[in-house]
Amino acid sequence: MSAHPLTAFVGLGAIGLPMAASLVRAGIPVVGVEPDESGRRRAAEAGIDAVADIGGIGTAPAVIVMVATPAQLSAVVDAACAAGVVDGRTWVVMSTVGPEAVRADAARIAAAGGHVVDAPVSGGIARAAAGDLLLFVAGEDEVVDGVAGVLAAMGTARRVGSAVGDGQSIKVVNQHLCAVHIVAAAEALALAERLHLDPAFLLDTIGGGAAASFMLSDRGPRMIEGPEAEVRSQVGIFVKDTGLVADAAAEAGIELPLLQAARERFLAAADIGLLSRDDSSVLQTYRAGEEGR
């Protein structure tokens, strides 16, 4: 028998499944919640038992939620309230949904007797699989301390505040920078191509200098591969997340022209059919129409 209590994990998608697998490797028993049958099969292959709806989470005192959108988070809370499985549990919201959404659903969870930890993540699929994510954790000390072992199994937890929403606010800034840096890297490689430079040589030449960035070194090689590159983070994620950044900026009363420029590029990538491709394929928006030049 495990020394750890059962943990429920809602959302066993591209990043959720490796996160749940990290818990299992740490000796934490997991029951997954995944409505998609194929998703439950993938979970089983990873050694994780999964149920189709949240009413099947049993006695798990902690529930991790890793869904894609604010609407999906609200749907999870709706289902949990209807199933009567909110009271007395700690809900760890690790999805990127924005400050307003997490505060609204946290209020509903609290009204039903639950507790909330706001803990969005950064690092992508590879770091999720390695249990090496960065977690932006906010919540009451006693509540956060109660799930510290669960959080540690998935990466490094950085305490960023005591109020639900503080974690999402940090993540909004994180995604602003990520979006702008990815598009900056794509734009630089597009310029290199127009100057008839070898993109691979360029990355090797400038990658150790003042112009280096994580996104240039990480996304750059996949940009060179083209739209068939392995999908590690979809264009659709940045379509959603730049929207959350824009919403947060509007609420805060600040203009973000660089964010808007990057958002337009991701939207353009979606418009040419790249929504489910790797986010590095945003480079294709600079190439679109070049055949006619």
N, C-alpha and C positions, 0 to 999 in steps of 0.2 A: 504494500500500500504506500502511495506517495505521501511524503511529509507535507506537501502543499495541497491546499484545497483546490477543487475544480474551478477552472476559469472558463467562462463562455467567451467566444470570439465571433462577432457578427461581421460577416463580409470576408469571404475567403477568395478574393480576387488576386490580381497579379502581384500586389504587394501584401495583401492581408494573409495569404496562405504562407509565404515564407516567414512572416512575423509570427504566426501561430506555430509554425514548425520550430521557431527559436524557443518558444515556451516549452514545447515538448522536449527539446534537447536539454533544457534546464531542469527537467524532471517535474514540470508543472502539467498536470492533466488538463486537457482541453476538450470542450465540446464546442464544435463549430456550428454556426447558424448560416446556412447558405440555401436560398430558395431554388437556385438553379441545380438541376440534377447532375449535369456534367461537372459543376463545381464541387458537388458532394463526392463524386467519383474521384476527382483529383485530390480532394482532401483525404479520402480513404487510402489512396496510393501513397500519401505522405504520412500515413499512420495516425490520422486525425478523424475521430468519429464526428459526423455532422448530422444535424437535423434540418428539416425544411423550414421550420418557423420557431420564433423565439419562445413560444410556450413550452418548448422541449428542453430548456436549459437546466432543468433540475434544480439542485440546491446551490449552484455556483454563486458565491458571494460577490464576485467581480465580473463585470460584463464589459468587454472591450468592443468598441464599435469602430469599424474601419470601412465605411461606405464611401461612395464617390461624391455625393452632392448634398446640399442642405435639405432638399426635398426627401432624399432617401433617409437621412437622419431623422427627420420628422416622422416618416413612415415607420421607422423602427420604434420610435417612442410611442406612436399611436398603437402599434401592435403589442408592445410590452404592457402598456396601460390596460389594453383590452384583455390581455391574458393574465393580468394580475401578478406580473413578475418584476415589478419595479421596487416595491417596498423593501427596505433594509439592504439593498444592494448598492455597490459602488459602480457607477457607469463611467468608464474611461473613454472619452471621445477622442479618438486619434485621427479622425478624418479631418481634411482641410475644408471647413465650411464657413469660415468667417466669424468675427466676434458676435454679431447680432444673432446669427442663427444658433450658435452654441448657447448664448445666454437665454434665448427664448425656450429652447428645449430643456435646458438645465432647470429652468423655473418649473416646467411641467413635471420633470422627474422629481424635483424637490417636493412639489405639491402632492405627489403620490408616495412620498416616503423614502425616496432614494437619494443618493449623494452623487456628485459629479466631479470628475477630474478632467480638466481641459488639457489634452496632451498631443497636439498635432506633431507630425514627424517630418524629418528631412533626411534624405540620403538615397532614396530610390531603391529599386528592386535588389540590386547586388548587395547593398549594405543591409537591407532587410534580411536577406538570406544568411548573412554573416552575423546577424544579431548585433549590428554595429550602427544602428540609426541614431540620430540626434533627436531627442524628445524635448519639446518645449512645454514644460509641465507647470500648470497653475491649478490652485485649489487650496482648500483649508488644510493646514498642516497635518492634522490627525487623519484626514481622509486620504491624502497623498501618501502618508507614511504606511497606511494600511495596504497599499498596492505597490510599495517600493520594490519588492522582490519580483513582481510581475514586470514592472517597467524595466528593471535592470536586465532582465533576460532578453530584452529587445534592443538595448542600446544604452546610450549615456543620457540620463535624465538631467536636464538643466532646469532648476527651479526659476521660473521667470515672473512669478507673482502669486498672490493669494486669491485673486478673484477669477472666477470662470470668465473666459474671454481674453485674459492676458496672454494665454498661450496662442490663441488664434491671431491676436494682434501681432505677436512676434512672427508668426508664420506668414501673415500678409506681407510684412516687410521682406521676409526671406524670399517669398515668391516674386515680389517686385524685382528684387535683384537678380534672381534666377532668370526670369523672363527677359529682362533687359540684356543680361550677359549672353544668353543664348543667341538672341537676335544680333547683338553686336558681333559675336563670333561669325555668324552666318554672313553678315554684311561684309566683314573683313575678307572672308574667303571668296565672296562674290567679286569684290574688288580685285583680289589677287588673280582670279580667273580672267577678268577683263584686262589685266596688265600682263596676261600670258605667263603668269608664274605657275610653277608646279605647287599645288596646294600642300602636298605631303612635305615637300622641301621647306615650304614656308612655315608649317607647323614646327618642324624640327629646328628651323633657324631662329624663330622669334619666341619659341615656347619657354626658353630659359631666361628671357629678358624682362624688361619692365612692362611689356605688353601682355605678358602671360596671365592667364586666369584659369580657374578650375574648369569653367565651361568651355573655354577654348581647347584645353587639353583633353577633356572628357568627350565633348560633343564633336570637336573638330574631325577626328578620324571617322566618326560615323557620318558626318556631313560629306566627307570624301567618298564614302561607300555609296551614298545616294539613298533614295527613298526605300530601297529594299534592306537597309541596315536593320540589325536586330532591334526589336522594339523594347526599350528599357523604360521609357517614359513617353506617353503619347502626346501628340499635338493637342488632343482633346483635353488633357489635364490643364494645359496652359490657356486654352480657351476659357475653361471654367475658372481657373485661379486668377487670371488677369481680370476677369469680371469681378471676382471677390475683392481684389485689390482696388479696382475702380470704385466699387461700392463703398469700401472703407474710406477711401480718399474723399469721396463726395460727402460722407457723413462727417468727416473731420474738417471739411472745408478747405482742402488743398488741391491744387492742380498738379498733375503728374504727366508732363508732356512726353517724357521718355517711356513711361509705362504705356501711354496711349499709342505711341509709335510701335512698341513691341506687340501690344495687343492686336493692332491692325495687321501685323505680319502673321500672327497665329490665326487670326480669322481668315486671312487670305489663303493660308495653307489649308484650312478646313474647306474653303470654297473650291479648291482645286482637287478635292478628294483625298486629302492627307490626314483627316481627323484621327484615324486609328493608327497612323504611322508614327515612328519615333519622332520625338520633338526636334531632333536634328534635321529633319527633312524640311524645316522652315526655310532652309537655303534654297529650296526649289522655287520659292516665291520670287527670288531675284532672277531665276533662270526662265521663268514663265514668259513666253512670247519672244524669247531670244532667237528662235528659229527664223522669225520673220525679219530680223535685222540684217 
